[in-house]
Amino acid sequence: MNINTKSFQELSKLELYQILQLRTEVFVVEQDCVYQDMDGKDVKALHVIGSKKNEIIAYTRIFKPGDYMEHASIGRVVVRKSERQGGYGKEIMLASINAIKDNFKETTIHLSAQTYLQKFYSELGFTAVGETYLEDDIPHILMVKEGGE
Protein backbone atom coordinates (compact mmCIF):
# COMPACT_ATOMS: atom_id res chain seq x y z
CA MET A 1 0.00 0.00 0.00
CA ASN A 2 1.26 3.47 -0.87
CA ILE A 3 0.53 6.17 1.72
CA ASN A 4 0.39 9.91 1.08
CA THR A 5 -0.60 12.82 3.30
CA LYS A 6 -2.33 15.78 1.67
CA SER A 7 -4.15 18.93 2.65
CA PHE A 8 -7.73 19.33 1.47
CA GLN A 9 -6.55 21.73 -1.24
CA GLU A 10 -4.04 19.17 -2.54
CA LEU A 11 -6.65 16.43 -3.03
CA SER A 12 -7.64 15.73 -6.61
CA LYS A 13 -11.32 15.50 -7.43
CA LEU A 14 -10.93 11.75 -7.90
CA GLU A 15 -9.19 11.34 -4.52
CA LEU A 16 -11.89 13.34 -2.74
CA TYR A 17 -14.58 11.27 -4.47
CA GLN A 18 -12.89 7.98 -3.50
CA ILE A 19 -12.41 9.13 0.12
CA LEU A 20 -16.06 10.11 0.49
CA GLN A 21 -17.14 6.93 -1.27
CA LEU A 22 -15.06 4.76 1.11
CA ARG A 23 -16.27 6.58 4.21
CA THR A 24 -19.90 6.23 3.08
CA GLU A 25 -19.39 2.56 2.14
CA VAL A 26 -18.18 1.73 5.66
CA PHE A 27 -19.65 4.26 8.09
CA VAL A 28 -23.09 4.71 6.52
CA VAL A 29 -23.87 1.51 4.59
CA GLU A 30 -21.86 -1.24 6.35
CA GLN A 31 -22.49 0.14 9.85
CA ASP A 32 -26.07 1.08 8.99
CA CYS A 33 -25.63 4.55 10.51
CA VAL A 34 -27.27 7.57 8.97
CA TYR A 35 -25.15 10.59 9.89
CA GLN A 36 -23.64 13.69 8.31
CA ASP A 37 -20.18 12.49 7.23
CA MET A 38 -19.31 15.71 5.43
CA ASP A 39 -19.09 17.78 8.60
CA GLY A 40 -17.07 20.76 7.40
CA LYS A 41 -13.90 19.55 9.14
CA ASP A 42 -12.26 18.03 6.05
CA VAL A 43 -11.02 21.47 4.95
CA LYS A 44 -8.99 21.80 8.21
CA ALA A 45 -7.65 18.24 8.23
CA LEU A 46 -4.66 16.59 6.67
CA HIS A 47 -5.75 13.45 4.84
CA VAL A 48 -3.70 10.27 5.18
CA ILE A 49 -4.48 8.14 2.16
CA GLY A 50 -3.58 4.51 1.60
CA SER A 51 -3.94 3.24 -1.95
CA LYS A 52 -3.32 0.17 -4.05
CA LYS A 53 -3.48 0.23 -7.84
CA ASN A 54 -4.77 3.85 -7.82
CA GLU A 55 -7.70 2.93 -5.55
CA ILE A 56 -8.03 4.27 -2.01
CA ILE A 57 -8.40 1.36 0.41
CA ALA A 58 -7.45 2.97 3.74
CA TYR A 59 -7.80 6.46 5.12
CA THR A 60 -7.67 8.72 8.16
CA ARG A 61 -7.86 12.43 8.70
CA ILE A 62 -5.64 14.16 11.24
CA PHE A 63 -5.96 17.48 13.03
CA LYS A 64 -3.60 19.81 14.83
CA PRO A 65 -4.50 20.73 18.43
CA GLY A 66 -7.64 22.84 18.65
CA ASP A 67 -8.96 22.12 15.15
CA TYR A 68 -11.14 19.24 16.34
CA MET A 69 -10.09 18.19 19.84
CA GLU A 70 -7.94 19.90 22.46
CA HIS A 71 -4.92 17.85 21.39
CA ALA A 72 -3.84 16.56 17.98
CA SER A 73 -6.29 13.91 16.82
CA ILE A 74 -7.01 11.16 14.34
CA GLY A 75 -10.46 10.50 12.95
CA ARG A 76 -12.47 8.73 10.23
CA VAL A 77 -10.16 5.70 10.43
CA VAL A 78 -11.35 3.37 7.71
CA VAL A 79 -10.18 0.36 5.69
CA ARG A 80 -12.21 -1.16 2.87
CA LYS A 81 -13.88 -4.35 4.12
CA SER A 82 -12.24 -6.55 1.48
CA GLU A 83 -8.77 -5.31 2.58
CA ARG A 84 -9.06 -5.64 6.38
CA GLN A 85 -6.94 -8.76 6.80
CA GLY A 86 -3.88 -7.21 5.14
CA GLY A 87 -2.61 -5.19 8.12
CA TYR A 88 -3.58 -1.93 6.43
CA GLY A 89 -5.38 -0.59 9.50
CA LYS A 90 -2.19 -0.72 11.54
CA GLU A 91 -0.18 0.66 8.63
CA ILE A 92 -2.47 3.67 8.06
CA MET A 93 -2.58 4.38 11.82
CA LEU A 94 1.22 4.30 12.17
CA ALA A 95 1.48 6.63 9.17
CA SER A 96 -1.10 8.93 10.80
CA ILE A 97 0.79 9.00 14.11
CA ASN A 98 3.99 9.85 12.25
CA ALA A 99 2.22 12.51 10.15
CA ILE A 100 1.06 14.21 13.37
CA LYS A 101 4.63 14.19 14.71
CA ASP A 102 6.07 15.45 11.40
CA ASN A 103 3.45 18.09 10.55
CA PHE A 104 2.31 19.32 13.97
CA LYS A 105 5.32 18.42 16.19
CA GLU A 106 2.87 16.79 18.64
CA THR A 107 3.19 13.48 20.46
CA THR A 108 -0.05 13.47 22.47
CA ILE A 109 -2.86 12.20 20.25
CA HIS A 110 -6.57 11.76 20.94
CA LEU A 111 -9.17 9.76 19.06
CA SER A 112 -12.80 8.87 19.51
CA ALA A 113 -12.77 5.10 19.06
CA GLN A 114 -15.67 2.80 18.38
CA THR A 115 -15.56 0.60 21.47
CA TYR A 116 -15.25 -2.67 19.55
CA LEU A 117 -11.89 -1.39 18.21
CA GLN A 118 -10.46 -0.58 21.65
CA LYS A 119 -8.03 -3.55 21.57
CA PHE A 120 -6.77 -2.52 18.10
CA TYR A 121 -5.97 1.02 19.27
CA SER A 122 -4.49 -0.23 22.57
CA GLU A 123 -1.97 -2.26 20.55
CA LEU A 124 -0.87 1.04 18.97
CA GLY A 125 -0.24 2.64 22.37
CA PHE A 126 -3.60 4.32 22.99
CA THR A 127 -5.28 4.13 26.41
CA ALA A 128 -9.01 4.40 27.06
CA VAL A 129 -10.02 7.42 29.13
CA GLY A 130 -13.36 7.92 30.85
CA GLU A 131 -16.70 6.33 30.14
CA THR A 132 -18.17 5.10 26.88
CA TYR A 133 -20.57 7.43 25.08
CA LEU A 134 -22.80 7.32 22.05
CA GLU A 135 -21.69 9.08 18.89
CA ASP A 136 -24.21 8.73 16.07
CA ASP A 137 -25.81 5.92 18.11
CA ILE A 138 -22.57 3.88 18.10
CA PRO A 139 -20.69 3.27 21.40
CA HIS A 140 -17.36 5.16 21.48
CA ILE A 141 -14.63 5.85 24.00
CA LEU A 142 -11.96 8.55 24.12
CA MET A 143 -8.50 7.08 23.65
CA VAL A 144 -5.23 8.91 24.24
CA LYS A 145 -1.67 8.22 23.17
CA GLU A 146 0.77 10.19 25.33
CA GLY A 147 4.13 11.45 24.09
CA GLY A 148 6.99 9.26 22.97
CA GLU A 149 6.45 5.99 21.15
N, CA, C and O of each residue as an XYZ file, in Angstrom:
596
protein
N       0.845     -1.181      0.000
C       0.000      0.000      0.000
C       0.887      1.240      0.000
O       1.836      1.328      0.779
N       0.586      2.175     -0.853
C       1.264      3.469     -0.872
C       0.489      4.436      0.002
O      -0.740      4.474     -0.055
N       1.199      5.224      0.817
C       0.535      6.170      1.718
C       1.031      7.581      1.429
O       2.234      7.827      1.341
N       0.084      8.502      1.284
C       0.390      9.912      1.081
C      -0.432     10.738      2.050
O      -1.539     10.355      2.430
N       0.116     11.873      2.445
C      -0.600     12.821      3.295
C      -0.770     14.110      2.515
O       0.189     14.661      1.976
N      -2.027     14.588      2.462
C      -2.329     15.778      1.670
C      -3.290     16.696      2.421
O      -4.119     16.250      3.214
N      -3.154     17.982      2.148
C      -4.152     18.932      2.647
C      -5.401     18.798      1.788
O      -5.364     18.181      0.724
N      -6.490     19.368      2.243
C      -7.733     19.331      1.473
C      -7.523     19.938      0.084
O      -8.020     19.414     -0.913
N      -6.786     21.040      0.031
C      -6.554     21.733     -1.240
C      -5.717     20.906     -2.212
O      -5.820     21.085     -3.425
N      -4.897     20.013     -1.693
C      -4.044     19.174     -2.545
C      -4.765     17.952     -3.101
O      -4.271     17.323     -4.038
N      -5.917     17.606     -2.546
C      -6.647     16.429     -3.026
C      -7.164     16.662     -4.440
O      -7.680     17.735     -4.754
N      -7.023     15.655     -5.282
C      -7.638     15.734     -6.606
C      -9.138     15.467     -6.448
O      -9.584     14.975     -5.412
N      -9.888     15.790     -7.461
C     -11.320     15.503     -7.430
C     -11.554     14.006     -7.269
O     -12.428     13.590     -6.510
N     -10.777     13.201     -7.978
C     -10.930     11.750     -7.895
C     -10.605     11.241     -6.492
O     -11.317     10.386     -5.966
N      -9.531     11.761     -5.880
C      -9.188     11.341     -4.520
C     -10.304     11.700     -3.542
O     -10.696     10.875     -2.716
N     -10.813     12.923     -3.634
C     -11.894     13.338     -2.744
C     -13.109     12.436     -2.939
O     -13.730     12.011     -1.965
N     -13.448     12.147     -4.180
C     -14.581     11.271     -4.474
C     -14.369      9.885     -3.849
O     -15.272      9.346     -3.210
N     -13.171      9.311     -4.036
C     -12.892      7.985     -3.495
C     -12.892      7.974     -1.969
O     -13.339      7.001     -1.362
N     -12.399      9.039     -1.344
C     -12.411      9.134      0.120
C     -13.854      9.147      0.623
O     -14.211      8.383      1.520
N     -14.671     10.008      0.046
C     -16.062     10.109      0.488
C     -16.826      8.825      0.193
O     -17.686      8.412      0.971
N     -16.510      8.200     -0.928
C     -17.145      6.929     -1.273
C     -16.781      5.852     -0.244
O     -17.655      5.109      0.204
N     -15.507      5.762      0.132
C     -15.063      4.760      1.106
C     -15.681      5.024      2.473
O     -16.160      4.095      3.123
N     -15.677      6.265      2.911
C     -16.270      6.583      4.211
C     -17.759      6.247      4.227
O     -18.260      5.714      5.217
N     -18.467      6.551      3.149
C     -19.898      6.235      3.075
C     -20.112      4.729      3.044
O     -21.004      4.212      3.717
N     -19.296      4.022      2.263
C     -19.390      2.563      2.143
C     -19.302      1.884      3.506
O     -20.039      0.937      3.781
N     -18.398      2.370      4.362
C     -18.181      1.727      5.659
C     -19.060      2.331      6.752
O     -19.798      1.610      7.423
N     -18.984      3.647      6.936
C     -19.646      4.262      8.089
C     -21.157      4.381      7.930
O     -21.879      4.321      8.925
N     -21.648      4.545      6.724
C     -23.090      4.708      6.520
C     -23.742      3.377      6.145
O     -24.695      2.947      6.794
N     -23.227      2.721      5.095
C     -23.867      1.511      4.589
C     -23.536      0.287      5.457
O     -24.442     -0.352      5.993
N     -22.250     -0.039      5.598
C     -21.861     -1.239      6.350
C     -22.308     -1.160      7.810
O     -22.807     -2.142      8.359
N     -22.130      0.001      8.438
C     -22.488      0.139      9.854
C     -23.941      0.577     10.042
O     -24.397      0.776     11.168
N     -24.648      0.724      8.948
C     -26.070      1.083      8.987
C     -26.315      2.277      9.914
O     -27.139      2.222     10.826
N     -25.574      3.357      9.651
C     -25.627      4.546     10.506
C     -25.824      5.785      9.635
O     -24.924      6.202      8.907
N     -27.009      6.354      9.726
C     -27.273      7.568      8.971
C     -26.732      8.745      9.772
O     -27.217      9.038     10.865
N     -25.724      9.418      9.220
C     -25.151     10.586      9.889
C     -24.529     11.483      8.835
O     -24.344     11.075      7.689
N     -24.208     12.708      9.229
C     -23.635     13.689      8.305
C     -22.122     13.523      8.277
O     -21.417     14.107      9.099
N     -21.618     12.727      7.333
C     -20.179     12.486      7.228
C     -19.436     13.759      6.823
O     -18.387     14.068      7.388
N     -19.958     14.477      5.878
C     -19.305     15.713      5.430
C     -19.668     16.809      6.417
O     -20.679     17.498      6.273
N     -18.804     16.954      7.437
C     -19.087     17.783      8.599
C     -18.385     19.138      8.591
O     -18.408     19.858      9.589
N     -17.766     19.481      7.476
C     -17.070     20.764      7.398
C     -15.652     20.734      7.938
O     -14.926     21.718      7.805
N     -15.241     19.625      8.545
C     -13.902     19.545      9.137
C     -12.833     19.074      8.148
O     -11.640     19.216      8.420
N     -13.238     18.524      7.021
C     -12.256     18.034      6.047
C     -11.331     19.142      5.551
O     -10.164     18.887      5.251
N     -11.837     20.358      5.463
C     -11.018     21.466      4.948
C      -9.887     21.825      5.903
O      -8.874     22.374      5.468
N     -10.034     21.525      7.215
C      -8.989     21.803      8.206
C      -8.004     20.649      8.344
O      -6.873     20.848      8.787
N      -8.421     19.458      7.972
C      -7.647     18.244      8.234
C      -6.535     18.032      7.220
O      -6.552     18.586      6.120
N      -5.570     17.215      7.621
C      -4.663     16.586      6.670
C      -5.216     15.186      6.452
O      -5.701     14.547      7.385
N      -5.141     14.721      5.221
C      -5.746     13.455      4.836
C      -4.637     12.433      4.574
O      -3.770     12.638      3.725
N      -4.687     11.339      5.316
C      -3.704     10.268      5.179
C      -4.370      9.172      4.352
O      -5.344      8.550      4.777
N      -3.826      8.957      3.176
C      -4.485      8.142      2.156
C      -3.637      6.918      1.829
O      -2.470      7.036      1.457
N      -4.240      5.749      1.973
C      -3.579      4.506      1.604
C      -4.208      3.965      0.333
O      -5.423      3.780      0.266
N      -3.382      3.711     -0.676
C      -3.943      3.242     -1.946
C      -3.148      2.066     -2.513
O      -1.954      1.894     -2.268
N      -3.884      1.274     -3.282
C      -3.317      0.166     -4.047
C      -3.892      0.267     -5.448
O      -5.103      0.403     -5.620
N      -3.037      0.201     -6.436
C      -3.481      0.233     -7.835
C      -4.413      1.417     -8.098
O      -5.462      1.261     -8.723
N      -4.024      2.602     -7.617
C      -4.773      3.851     -7.820
C      -6.168      3.842     -7.215
O      -7.024      4.621     -7.634
N      -6.412      2.976     -6.239
C      -7.699      2.933     -5.553
C      -7.456      3.106     -4.062
O      -6.620      2.411     -3.485
N      -8.179      4.027     -3.433
C      -8.027      4.272     -2.007
C      -8.692      3.135     -1.236
O      -9.878      2.852     -1.410
N      -7.891      2.485     -0.374
C      -8.399      1.358      0.410
C      -8.337      1.611      1.910
O      -8.961      0.887      2.686
N      -7.586      2.638      2.329
C      -7.455      2.967      3.742
C      -7.297      4.475      3.871
O      -6.767      5.137      2.978
N      -7.766      5.006      4.999
C      -7.800      6.463      5.120
C      -7.946      6.868      6.584
O      -8.571      6.166      7.378
N      -7.362      8.006      6.921
C      -7.666      8.722      8.156
C      -7.584     10.213      7.851
O      -7.049     10.631      6.824
N      -8.121     10.991      8.761
C      -7.861     12.425      8.698
C      -7.288     12.821     10.049
O      -7.709     12.317     11.089
N      -6.317     13.737     10.018
C      -5.637     14.160     11.240
C      -5.796     15.666     11.416
O      -5.939     16.420     10.453
N      -5.766     16.076     12.694
C      -5.958     17.481     13.029
C      -4.888     17.953     13.999
O      -4.439     17.202     14.865
N      -4.491     19.195     13.841
C      -3.601     19.806     14.831
C      -4.428     20.150     16.069
O      -5.656     20.191     15.998
N      -3.766     20.397     17.206
C      -4.500     20.728     18.428
C      -5.452     21.907     18.201
O      -5.093     22.907     17.578
N      -6.662     21.763     18.719
C      -7.640     22.836     18.649
C      -8.515     22.855     17.417
O      -9.545     23.529     17.408
N      -8.131     22.130     16.366
C      -8.957     22.123     15.155
C     -10.134     21.166     15.249
O     -11.123     21.322     14.533
N     -10.034     20.174     16.132
C     -11.136     19.241     16.341
C     -11.259     18.906     17.823
O     -12.328     19.043     18.418
N     -10.152     18.467     18.406
C     -10.091     18.186     19.842
C      -9.031     19.096     20.449
O      -8.327     19.812     19.737
N      -8.929     19.058     21.771
C      -7.942     19.898     22.461
C      -6.525     19.569     22.005
O      -5.705     20.466     21.809
N      -6.246     18.289     21.839
C      -4.923     17.845     21.390
C      -4.995     17.417     19.925
O      -6.078     17.368     19.342
N      -3.848     17.109     19.337
C      -3.838     16.557     17.979
C      -4.717     15.313     17.977
O      -4.814     14.613     18.985
N      -5.356     15.041     16.842
C      -6.285     13.910     16.822
C      -6.326     13.224     15.468
O      -5.937     13.777     14.439
N      -6.815     11.990     15.518
C      -7.011     11.161     14.337
C      -8.483     10.792     14.278
O      -9.080     10.445     15.297
N      -9.068     10.865     13.096
C     -10.461     10.498     12.947
C     -10.738      9.840     11.613
O      -9.867      9.750     10.748
N     -11.993      9.376     11.463
C     -12.467      8.732     10.229
C     -11.518      7.617      9.774
O     -11.225      7.482      8.586
N     -11.048      6.828     10.733
C     -10.158      5.700     10.426
C     -10.981      4.640      9.708
O     -11.977      4.145     10.237
N     -10.552      4.297      8.491
C     -11.354      3.367      7.708
C     -10.461      2.540      6.779
O      -9.496      3.041      6.202
N     -10.815      1.266      6.656
C     -10.176      0.363      5.695
C     -11.306     -0.365      4.970
O     -12.255     -0.834      5.599
N     -11.200     -0.454      3.659
C     -12.215     -1.165      2.870
C     -12.359     -2.587      3.407
O     -11.364     -3.247      3.708
N     -13.578     -3.045      3.523
C     -13.879     -4.345      4.124
C     -13.068     -5.472      3.483
O     -12.552     -6.336      4.192
N     -12.952     -5.476      2.182
C     -12.237     -6.554      1.483
C     -10.727     -6.535      1.722
O     -10.028     -7.474      1.343
N     -10.216     -5.458      2.356
C      -8.772     -5.312      2.578
C      -8.386     -5.407      4.058
O      -7.226     -5.170      4.394
N      -9.307     -5.740      4.937
C      -9.064     -5.642      6.383
C      -8.113     -6.688      6.946
O      -7.611     -6.504      8.055
N      -7.852     -7.741      6.256
C      -6.943     -8.756      6.796
C      -5.496     -8.534      6.359
O      -4.630     -9.355      6.659
N      -5.229     -7.448      5.661
C      -3.884     -7.206      5.135
C      -2.982     -6.377      6.022
O      -1.866     -6.055      5.616
N      -3.428     -6.012      7.234
C      -2.611     -5.192      8.121
C      -2.634     -3.713      7.777
O      -1.839     -2.936      8.306
N      -3.546     -3.321      6.889
C      -3.576     -1.934      6.432
C      -4.093     -0.966      7.490
O      -3.745      0.215      7.464
N      -4.911     -1.442      8.414
C      -5.381     -0.590      9.498
C      -4.218     -0.123     10.363
O      -4.096      1.062     10.674
N      -3.376     -1.061     10.741
C      -2.193     -0.721     11.541
C      -1.266      0.190     10.747
O      -0.727      1.159     11.281
N      -1.083     -0.127      9.471
C      -0.179      0.655      8.629
C      -0.655      2.104      8.479
O       0.150      3.031      8.574
N      -1.949      2.305      8.247
C      -2.465      3.668      8.065
C      -2.436      4.425      9.392
O      -2.227      5.638      9.405
N      -2.644      3.721     10.511
C      -2.578      4.379     11.819
C      -1.146      4.795     12.159
O      -0.930      5.904     12.648
N      -0.176      3.934     11.910
C       1.222      4.298     12.172
C       1.636      5.485     11.310
O       2.347      6.376     11.774
N       1.190      5.497     10.057
C       1.484      6.633      9.174
C       0.820      7.904      9.697
O       1.392      8.989      9.594
N      -0.377      7.779     10.256
C      -1.100      8.929     10.799
C      -0.396      9.482     12.041
O      -0.265     10.696     12.196
N       0.048      8.597     12.912
C       0.791      9.004     14.113
C       2.055      9.748     13.699
O       2.372     10.802     14.249
N       2.771      9.195     12.729
C       3.992      9.846     12.249
C       3.696     11.170     11.555
O       4.475     12.115     11.679
N       2.595     11.257     10.836
C       2.223     12.507     10.152
C       1.912     13.596     11.175
O       2.216     14.766     10.942
N       1.313     13.227     12.297
C       1.056     14.209     13.366
C       2.384     14.707     13.931
O       2.565     15.908     14.129
N       3.308     13.791     14.189
C       4.629     14.191     14.706
C       5.346     15.094     13.706
O       5.898     16.127     14.086
N       5.341     14.709     12.428
C       6.069     15.455     11.401
C       5.448     16.808     11.087
O       6.164     17.799     10.941
N       4.121     16.863     10.982
C       3.451     18.090     10.555
C       3.097     19.033     11.697
O       3.109     20.251     11.521
N       2.781     18.480     12.866
C       2.309     19.317     13.970
C       3.276     19.342     15.148
O       3.076     20.102     16.096
N       4.334     18.508     15.098
C       5.315     18.417     16.186
C       4.642     18.074     17.516
O       5.031     18.585     18.566
N       3.634     17.208     17.463
C       2.874     16.787     18.639
C       3.089     15.296     18.872
O       3.258     14.527     17.926
N       3.081     14.899     20.142
C       3.191     13.475     20.460
C       2.015     12.980     21.292
O       1.869     11.773     21.484
N       1.175     13.884     21.788
C      -0.047     13.472     22.470
C      -1.178     13.496     21.451
O      -1.443     14.522     20.824
N      -1.838     12.356     21.293
C      -2.858     12.202     20.251
C      -4.135     11.651     20.865
O      -4.096     10.716     21.664
N      -5.262     12.233     20.488
C      -6.573     11.761     20.936
C      -7.327     11.162     19.761
O      -7.101     11.537     18.611
N      -8.218     10.234     20.056
C      -9.171      9.760     19.058
C     -10.425      9.265     19.747
O     -10.394      8.807     20.889
N     -11.515      9.368     19.033
C     -12.804      8.875     19.513
C     -13.008      7.516     18.852
O     -13.351      7.434     17.673
N     -12.793      6.449     19.623
C     -12.774      5.099     19.065
C     -14.111      4.401     19.235
O     -14.737      4.495     20.290
N     -14.549      3.700     18.195
C     -15.673      2.796     18.377
C     -15.195      1.726     19.364
O     -14.103      1.177     19.216
N     -16.022      1.440     20.365
C     -15.560      0.601     21.474
C     -15.096     -0.787     21.034
O     -14.213     -1.365     21.668
N     -15.672     -1.329     19.967
C     -15.254     -2.669     19.547
C     -13.823     -2.681     18.993
O     -13.238     -3.748     18.808
N     -13.259     -1.491     18.727
C     -11.888     -1.388     18.214
C     -10.884     -1.000     19.302
O      -9.729     -0.696     19.001
N     -11.316     -1.010     20.548
C     -10.459     -0.578     21.646
C      -9.162     -1.391     21.708
O      -8.093     -0.817     21.915
N      -9.236     -2.701     21.535
C      -8.031     -3.550     21.567
C      -7.071     -3.170     20.444
O      -5.862     -3.098     20.663
N      -7.593     -2.928     19.249
C      -6.766     -2.525     18.105
C      -5.976     -1.263     18.438
O      -4.764     -1.218     18.227
N      -6.650     -0.240     18.956
C      -5.973      1.022     19.268
C      -5.026      0.869     20.460
O      -3.982      1.521     20.502
N      -5.373      0.022     21.423
C      -4.487     -0.230     22.567
C      -3.152     -0.797     22.096
O      -2.100     -0.450     22.634
N      -3.196     -1.666     21.094
C      -1.970     -2.255     20.554
C      -1.076     -1.214     19.880
O       0.107     -1.463     19.646
N      -1.644     -0.053     19.572
C      -0.871      1.039     18.973
C      -0.449      2.077     20.017
O       0.079      3.134     19.671
N      -0.686      1.767     21.300
C      -0.238      2.639     22.368
C      -1.282      3.594     22.914
O      -0.951      4.456     23.729
N      -2.530      3.470     22.493
C      -3.601      4.323     22.992
C      -4.216      3.697     24.244
O      -4.298      2.475     24.369
N      -4.646      4.559     25.166
C      -5.278      4.131     26.412
C      -6.678      4.730     26.489
O      -6.875      5.907     26.184
N      -7.637      3.924     26.893
C      -9.009      4.403     27.056
C      -9.084      5.343     28.252
O      -8.468      5.107     29.292
N      -9.860      6.424     28.075
C     -10.024      7.425     29.132
C     -11.511      7.692     29.318
O     -12.221      7.994     28.359
N     -11.974      7.581     30.554
C     -13.364      7.923     30.845
C     -14.344      6.819     30.490
O     -13.987      5.654     30.315
N     -15.590      7.241     30.393
C     -16.700      6.326     30.142
C     -17.030      6.259     28.649
O     -16.680      7.153     27.879
N     -17.703      5.189     28.264
C     -18.168      5.100     26.882
C     -19.321      6.086     26.681
O     -20.007      6.469     27.629
N     -19.513      6.483     25.433
C     -20.569      7.431     25.078
C     -21.074      7.084     23.688
O     -20.394      6.399     22.925
N     -22.247      7.550     23.367
C     -22.803      7.317     22.046
C     -22.445      8.469     21.117
O     -22.620      9.640     21.454
N     -21.948      8.117     19.961
C     -21.690      9.081     18.890
C     -22.390      8.517     17.664
O     -22.021      7.453     17.167
N     -23.390      9.223     17.181
C     -24.206      8.733     16.066
C     -24.783      7.348     16.370
O     -24.843      6.483     15.497
N     -25.204      7.156     17.612
C     -25.812      5.916     18.107
C     -24.875      4.709     18.105
O     -25.335      3.569     18.162
N     -23.570      4.953     18.041
C     -22.568      3.879     18.099
C     -21.709      4.116     19.342
O     -21.217      5.228     19.537
N     -21.515      3.088     20.196
C     -20.689      3.267     21.395
C     -19.239      3.621     21.041
O     -18.604      2.952     20.225
N     -18.736      4.677     21.668
C     -17.358      5.155     21.483
C     -16.704      5.359     22.840
O     -17.373      5.406     23.872
N     -15.379      5.480     22.815
C     -14.628      5.851     24.004
C     -13.448      6.722     23.563
O     -12.852      6.492     22.511
N     -13.124      7.721     24.382
C     -11.956      8.549     24.124
C     -10.716      7.725     24.386
O     -10.617      7.054     25.414
N      -9.766      7.770     23.463
C      -8.501      7.081     23.655
C      -7.365      8.083     23.435
O      -7.433      8.944     22.557
N      -6.322      7.946     24.254
C      -5.226      8.907     24.242
C      -3.899      8.169     24.131
O      -3.666      7.160     24.797
N      -3.044      8.699     23.275
C      -1.665      8.218     23.175
C      -0.794      9.368     23.656
O      -0.752     10.431     23.036
N      -0.096      9.148     24.771
C       0.769     10.187     25.325
C       2.100     10.178     24.619
O       2.447      9.204     23.951
N       2.847     11.251     24.761
C       4.133     11.451     24.091
C       5.026     10.231     23.977
O       4.766      9.197     24.591
N       6.057     10.358     23.206
C       6.987      9.261     22.972
C       6.445      8.258     21.982
O       5.621      8.603     21.136
N       6.887      7.046     22.073
C       6.454      5.992     21.147
C       5.326      5.255     21.807
O       4.782      4.313     21.229
